[in-house]
Amino acid sequence: MEQANEHHTLWTPPARRPPVLEVSEQNVTDFWELFVNRRAYTRQSDRPSTRTGKFYYYPPLDRRSKEKKRLPLDRAAVRRHLAGWQTIGLYAIHPETQRAKWVAIDADYGRAPYDLAGLRAELREDGVEALEEMSRRGGHLWILCAEPLPARECKIYIYNLALRLGVPIKRKGDEEGIEVFPRQEELAPGKYGNQIRGPLGVHRAALRRYWFYGAPQTLDDQLAFLKAARKLTGEQLRRFTTGMKLPEEFVRPRVDPKPVAYRSTGHEFRILDHVTITETESADYRAQCPSCGPKGDPRAHHLAISIAQPLMYHCWNGCSADSIRAALGYPKRKGA
């Protein structure tokens, strides 16, 4: 996990820009009712990382406050997303209720279209409508809920369904497999979990809007289609998951979400001695990378440190362990 290749990618702003759409107040209201379960959100960068070429997501911060707290999602941000001026990422689980308003299945590998078709057909047999959204490399299936439903039961249902069909589920280090949102069964208070690109917006890398199949490609028609779609009910979910549990290989070990309070006592390098933890995500602490953070977007916290094994760390912006340690003034000893 500590090792990472360093890439430098030159980026020229594209000559074209995504078409900007007119957005009505009803469009904003419909999107909010369908997809917004909590007001924490992220925004996709308008420029790619100079190291990896990827368009990362970051939490928008209130620059006027000393604490630089996250800005809450509001109607203006949803309007900009639907218009195409910016792209937002949404979180599935509300930590106060442990419930989700939707389930999203993300697949972007070679046989993804076949696996998504199989899942969609099997869900239809259960009376569950899965709505297919276009994607850059594969596709997304969205299951909309009649009301926010327990995240744990949502995850148990989809994981067992996928395994029954032989559809791979991606784990850390896997190159292929579906990703299911919500990713967690529950969240500690104030935590975020994993985000996914909000539907009907423009992906900044492709400068393309990915619509749902089954309706004309206008905001009014798409949102009307989504509102009319059959929703998953709590009674259905309880019936589908009775007697089921999460497959053992996907049960996450419980970890203390609070940063550990220890310091080096010997000569061993410990990354937690040198960075400030800003949040936790899945099984990792997140922090600003000492190498690329000072030179890039101060809102981006690309450094991930394993909670279970805090000697392991990785920069998702592509910085190597050598460059991180050099930036901290602790270069690796020769031969180490």
C-alpha positions as CSV (number, residue, x, y, z in Angstrom):
1,M,0.0,0.0,0.0
2,E,2.9,2.3,0.7
3,Q,4.3,2.1,-2.8
4,A,2.9,4.2,-5.6
5,N,4.2,5.2,-9.0
6,E,4.7,8.9,-9.7
7,H,3.1,10.1,-12.9
8,H,3.1,13.6,-14.5
9,T,0.4,14.3,-16.9
10,L,0.2,17.5,-19.0
11,W,-3.4,18.7,-19.4
12,T,-4.7,21.2,-21.9
13,P,-8.2,22.6,-21.2
14,P,-10.5,21.1,-23.8
15,A,-11.7,23.2,-26.7
16,R,-15.3,22.2,-26.1
17,R,-17.5,22.7,-23.1
18,P,-20.5,20.6,-21.9
19,P,-23.8,22.1,-23.0
20,V,-25.4,24.1,-20.1
21,L,-29.0,23.3,-19.6
22,E,-31.8,25.5,-18.3
23,V,-32.9,24.2,-14.9
24,S,-36.3,24.8,-13.3
25,E,-37.2,25.0,-9.6
26,Q,-39.2,21.8,-10.1
27,N,-36.1,20.0,-11.6
28,V,-34.2,20.9,-8.4
29,T,-37.1,19.8,-6.2
30,D,-37.5,16.5,-8.0
31,F,-33.7,15.7,-7.9
32,W,-33.6,16.5,-4.2
33,E,-36.5,14.3,-3.3
34,L,-35.1,11.4,-5.3
35,F,-31.4,11.5,-4.4
36,V,-30.5,13.7,-1.5
37,N,-30.5,11.8,1.8
38,R,-28.1,14.0,3.6
39,R,-26.5,17.4,3.0
40,A,-22.9,16.3,3.1
41,Y,-21.5,16.2,-0.5
42,T,-18.4,16.5,-2.6
43,R,-17.6,18.3,-5.8
44,Q,-15.6,16.9,-8.7
45,S,-12.6,19.0,-9.6
46,D,-12.7,20.9,-12.9
47,R,-9.0,20.1,-13.6
48,P,-7.3,16.7,-13.4
49,S,-4.5,15.8,-11.1
50,T,-1.1,16.7,-12.6
51,R,0.2,13.3,-11.4
52,T,-2.5,10.9,-12.4
53,G,-4.8,12.8,-14.8
54,K,-7.8,11.8,-12.7
55,F,-10.6,14.2,-11.8
56,Y,-10.9,13.8,-8.0
57,Y,-13.7,14.7,-5.7
58,Y,-13.2,17.0,-2.7
59,P,-15.5,18.4,0.1
60,P,-16.4,22.1,-0.6
61,L,-15.3,24.1,2.4
62,D,-16.5,27.4,3.9
63,R,-13.5,29.7,3.4
64,R,-15.1,32.4,5.6
65,S,-15.0,30.3,8.7
66,K,-11.8,29.7,10.7
67,E,-12.6,26.0,11.0
68,K,-13.1,25.8,7.3
69,K,-16.1,23.5,7.8
70,R,-17.8,21.6,5.0
71,L,-20.4,23.5,3.1
72,P,-23.8,21.8,3.2
73,L,-25.5,20.8,0.0
74,D,-28.1,23.4,-1.0
75,R,-30.5,24.0,-3.9
76,A,-28.0,26.3,-5.6
77,A,-25.4,23.5,-5.8
78,V,-28.0,21.0,-7.1
79,R,-29.0,23.6,-9.8
80,R,-25.4,24.0,-10.9
81,H,-25.0,20.3,-11.0
82,L,-28.0,19.8,-13.2
83,A,-27.1,22.8,-15.4
84,G,-23.6,21.3,-16.0
85,W,-21.5,24.1,-14.3
86,Q,-20.2,21.7,-11.7
87,T,-20.5,18.0,-10.7
88,I,-21.4,16.8,-7.2
89,G,-20.9,13.5,-5.4
90,L,-23.6,12.2,-3.1
91,Y,-23.4,10.0,0.1
92,A,-25.8,7.1,0.5
93,I,-26.1,6.8,4.3
94,H,-27.4,9.3,6.8
95,P,-25.5,8.5,10.0
96,E,-28.3,9.5,12.3
97,T,-30.7,6.9,10.9
98,Q,-28.3,4.4,9.2
99,R,-30.7,4.5,6.2
100,A,-30.3,5.1,2.5
101,K,-32.7,6.7,0.0
102,W,-31.2,4.7,-2.9
103,V,-28.9,1.8,-3.8
104,A,-26.4,2.2,-6.7
105,I,-24.5,-0.5,-8.4
106,D,-21.4,0.7,-10.2
107,A,-19.7,-1.5,-12.7
108,D,-16.8,-0.4,-15.0
109,Y,-14.9,-3.5,-16.1
110,G,-14.9,-5.6,-19.3
111,R,-18.0,-7.8,-18.7
112,A,-19.8,-5.2,-16.8
113,P,-22.7,-4.9,-19.3
114,Y,-23.5,-8.6,-19.0
115,D,-23.3,-8.6,-15.2
116,L,-25.5,-5.5,-15.0
117,A,-28.0,-7.1,-17.4
118,G,-28.1,-10.3,-15.2
119,L,-28.6,-8.3,-12.0
120,R,-31.3,-6.2,-13.6
121,A,-33.2,-9.2,-14.8
122,E,-33.0,-10.9,-11.4
123,L,-34.2,-7.8,-9.6
124,R,-37.1,-7.6,-12.0
125,E,-38.1,-11.1,-11.0
126,D,-38.2,-9.8,-7.4
127,G,-40.4,-7.0,-8.6
128,V,-37.6,-4.4,-8.1
129,E,-37.0,-1.9,-10.8
130,A,-33.4,-1.1,-11.5
131,L,-32.8,2.0,-13.6
132,E,-29.7,1.9,-15.8
133,E,-27.6,5.0,-16.1
134,M,-24.9,5.4,-18.8
135,S,-21.3,5.6,-17.7
136,R,-17.9,6.2,-19.2
137,R,-16.6,2.6,-18.9
138,G,-19.6,0.5,-17.9
139,G,-22.8,1.5,-16.3
140,H,-24.7,2.2,-13.0
141,L,-27.9,0.6,-11.8
142,W,-30.0,2.7,-9.4
143,I,-32.7,1.3,-7.1
144,L,-34.9,4.1,-5.7
145,C,-36.5,3.6,-2.3
146,A,-40.1,4.5,-1.4
147,E,-38.6,5.8,1.9
148,P,-35.1,5.7,3.4
149,L,-34.4,2.0,4.1
150,P,-31.8,0.4,6.4
151,A,-28.4,0.5,4.7
152,R,-27.4,-2.9,6.3
153,E,-30.4,-4.7,4.7
154,C,-29.9,-2.9,1.3
155,K,-26.3,-4.2,1.3
156,I,-27.2,-7.7,2.4
157,Y,-29.8,-8.0,-0.3
158,I,-27.6,-6.9,-3.2
159,Y,-24.5,-8.8,-2.1
160,N,-26.3,-12.0,-1.7
161,L,-28.1,-11.5,-5.1
162,A,-24.7,-10.8,-6.8
163,L,-23.0,-13.8,-5.3
164,R,-25.9,-16.1,-6.3
165,L,-25.5,-14.9,-9.9
166,G,-21.7,-15.2,-9.9
167,V,-21.3,-11.5,-10.3
168,P,-17.9,-10.4,-8.7
169,I,-17.9,-7.8,-5.9
170,K,-14.9,-5.6,-5.9
171,R,-12.7,-5.5,-2.8
172,K,-9.6,-3.5,-2.1
173,G,-6.9,-4.5,-4.6
174,D,-9.4,-6.1,-7.1
175,E,-9.5,-4.8,-10.6
176,E,-12.9,-6.2,-11.5
177,G,-16.2,-6.3,-9.7
178,I,-19.3,-4.3,-8.9
179,E,-19.2,-1.6,-6.2
180,V,-22.4,-1.3,-4.2
181,F,-23.5,2.0,-2.6
182,P,-24.1,2.1,0.3
183,R,-20.7,0.6,0.9
184,Q,-21.0,0.5,4.7
185,E,-23.6,-1.2,6.8
186,E,-23.6,1.7,9.3
187,L,-21.7,4.9,10.0
188,A,-20.4,6.5,13.2
189,P,-22.0,9.9,14.0
190,G,-20.6,12.6,11.7
191,K,-18.9,10.2,9.3
192,Y,-19.4,10.1,5.6
193,G,-18.8,6.7,4.0
194,N,-18.2,6.6,0.2
195,Q,-19.6,9.0,-2.3
196,I,-20.8,8.4,-5.9
197,R,-21.2,10.9,-8.7
198,G,-24.7,12.4,-8.6
199,P,-26.9,11.4,-11.5
200,L,-27.8,13.6,-14.5
201,G,-24.6,15.7,-14.1
202,V,-21.6,16.2,-16.4
203,H,-18.6,14.0,-15.8
204,R,-15.7,16.5,-15.9
205,A,-13.2,14.1,-17.5
206,A,-15.5,13.2,-20.4
207,L,-17.4,16.5,-20.5
208,R,-20.4,14.4,-21.1
209,R,-23.8,14.0,-19.4
210,Y,-24.8,10.4,-18.7
211,W,-28.6,9.9,-19.0
212,F,-30.8,7.1,-17.9
213,Y,-32.0,4.6,-20.5
214,G,-35.7,4.6,-21.1
215,A,-36.6,8.3,-21.4
216,P,-35.8,11.2,-23.7
217,Q,-32.6,13.0,-22.9
218,T,-34.0,16.2,-21.3
219,L,-34.1,17.0,-17.6
220,D,-37.9,17.2,-17.5
221,D,-38.3,13.8,-19.2
222,Q,-35.6,12.1,-17.2
223,L,-36.8,13.3,-13.8
224,A,-40.4,12.4,-14.7
225,F,-39.2,8.9,-15.7
226,L,-37.4,8.5,-12.4
227,K,-40.3,9.8,-10.3
228,A,-42.7,7.3,-12.0
229,A,-40.3,4.3,-11.5
230,R,-41.4,1.6,-9.1
231,K,-39.7,2.1,-5.7
232,L,-38.3,-0.5,-3.4
233,T,-40.4,-0.7,-0.2
234,G,-39.5,-1.6,3.3
235,E,-41.8,-4.5,3.3
236,Q,-40.1,-5.9,0.2
237,L,-36.7,-5.5,1.6
238,R,-37.6,-7.2,4.8
239,R,-39.1,-10.1,2.9
240,F,-36.0,-10.4,0.6
241,T,-33.5,-10.4,3.5
242,T,-35.3,-12.5,6.1
243,G,-32.8,-15.1,7.3
244,M,-29.9,-13.6,5.3
245,K,-26.7,-12.1,6.5
246,L,-23.8,-10.4,4.9
247,P,-21.4,-13.0,3.4
248,E,-18.5,-13.6,5.8
249,E,-15.8,-12.5,3.4
250,F,-17.4,-9.1,3.2
251,V,-17.9,-8.4,6.9
252,R,-15.7,-5.4,7.8
253,P,-13.8,-5.6,11.1
254,R,-14.9,-3.0,13.5
255,V,-12.3,-0.4,14.0
256,D,-12.0,2.7,16.3
257,P,-12.8,5.6,13.9
258,K,-10.9,8.0,16.1
259,P,-7.2,8.7,15.2
260,V,-4.9,6.7,17.3
261,A,-2.9,8.7,19.8
262,Y,0.6,7.4,19.6
263,R,4.0,8.7,18.8
264,S,7.2,7.1,17.7
265,T,9.5,5.9,20.5
266,G,12.2,4.6,18.3
267,H,13.6,5.1,14.8
268,E,10.6,3.6,13.0
269,F,8.9,6.1,10.7
270,R,5.2,6.6,11.5
271,I,3.2,8.7,9.1
272,L,0.6,9.6,11.8
273,D,3.3,11.5,13.7
274,H,3.5,14.0,10.9
275,V,0.0,14.6,9.4
276,T,-3.3,15.8,10.7
277,I,-6.3,13.4,10.3
278,T,-9.2,15.3,8.8
279,E,-11.7,12.4,8.5
280,T,-12.2,8.7,8.1
281,E,-13.4,6.9,5.0
282,S,-14.2,3.2,5.0
283,A,-11.1,1.6,6.7
284,D,-8.8,4.5,6.3
285,Y,-7.9,7.8,7.9
286,R,-7.7,10.7,5.4
287,A,-5.3,13.6,5.5
288,Q,-3.7,16.1,3.2
289,C,-0.7,14.6,1.4
290,P,2.6,16.3,2.5
291,S,4.0,15.9,-1.0
292,C,1.2,17.1,-3.3
293,G,-1.1,18.9,-0.9
294,P,0.9,22.1,-0.4
295,K,1.2,22.4,-4.2
296,G,-2.3,21.6,-5.1
297,D,-5.9,22.1,-4.0
298,P,-5.8,22.6,-0.2
299,R,-9.3,21.0,0.0
300,A,-8.1,17.7,-1.4
301,H,-7.1,15.1,1.2
302,H,-5.5,12.3,-1.0
303,L,-3.5,10.6,1.7
304,A,-5.1,7.4,3.0
305,I,-3.7,5.7,6.1
306,S,-4.9,2.2,7.1
307,I,-6.7,2.3,10.4
308,A,-6.0,-1.3,11.1
309,Q,-2.3,-1.0,10.1
310,P,-1.3,2.6,10.4
311,L,2.2,2.0,9.0
312,M,0.6,1.5,5.6
313,Y,-0.3,4.6,3.6
314,H,-1.1,5.6,0.1
315,C,-1.6,8.8,-1.9
316,W,-4.5,8.5,-4.3
317,N,-3.0,11.4,-6.3
318,G,0.0,9.2,-7.2
319,C,2.8,10.4,-4.9
320,S,5.3,7.8,-4.0
321,A,6.3,6.9,-0.4
322,D,9.7,8.4,-1.2
323,S,8.3,11.8,-2.2
324,I,6.0,11.8,0.9
325,R,8.8,11.1,3.3
326,A,11.1,13.6,1.5
327,A,8.5,16.3,1.8
328,L,8.4,15.7,5.6
329,G,12.1,15.8,5.9
330,Y,12.4,12.1,6.6
331,P,13.8,10.5,3.4
332,K,14.2,6.8,3.3
333,R,17.6,5.5,4.3
334,K,19.5,3.9,1.5
335,G,18.8,0.2,1.4
336,A,15.7,0.6,3.6
